[in-house]
Amino acid sequence: MNLNHAEAIAKELISEHLDSSWSFQWNNRKRAFGLCHYGRNTVELSRVLTEHETEEATRQTILHEIAHALAGYRAGHGPEWKMHARRVGVKTPKCSRRRTGSIAPKYTWAVKHDGKIVKGYFRKPNSRVVNNIANLWLVGRPETKGELYIERVS
């Protein structure tokens, strides 16, 4: 999606649903499409991920974050947030979605099983993971204990 158009939509929706203390900002996050920053009263979008989104998906992300602003910090994704999400027009108030398009995270390190990445890290994993990799397994698959390994990806 065109970033200038996305910013215009965001500013319009923010002014429609929130008071004038709230503003829009871009960020460079690669794992979250949107963010509601209560301390700065900002609704943020990922510049990197928004480029690969449709207009409707971007609109839904903005509305999702506006619902967070309306519900308040302690609401999380609970009933109060869901009420605000429905009120502002969030179609499916789910909390995450898969990336679309060809963008993929660029991990530095990864835990692998059978040559496939099962967990990626943007920095080197902490010593607990490194030292205990032989005792870890995939959720719901205890037979993978001892079969996971850490590899530097880039």
Stockholm file with secondary structure:
# STOCKHOLM 1.0

chainA/1-154         MNLNHAEAIAKELISEHLDSSWSFQWNNRKRAFGLCHYGRNTVELSRVLTEHETEEATRQTILHEIAHALAGYRAGHGPEWKMHARRVGVKTPKCSRRRTGSIAPKYTWAVKHDGKIVKGYFRKPNSRVVNNIANLWLVGRPETKGELYIERVS
#=GR chainA/1-154 SS CCHHHHHHHHHHHHHHHSCTTCEEEEECCSSCSEEEETTTTEEEEEHHHHTTSCHHHHHHHHHHHHHHHHHCGGGTTSHHHHHHHHHHTCSSCCSCCCCCTTCCCCCSEEEEETTEEEEEESSCCCHHHHHHGGGCCBTTBGGGTTCCEEEECC
#=GC SS_cons         CCHHHHHHHHHHHHHHHSCTTCEEEEECCSSCSEEEETTTTEEEEEHHHHTTSCHHHHHHHHHHHHHHHHHCGGGTTSHHHHHHHHHHTCSSCCSCCCCCTTCCCCCSEEEEETTEEEEEESSCCCHHHHHHGGGCCBTTBGGGTTCCEEEECC
//
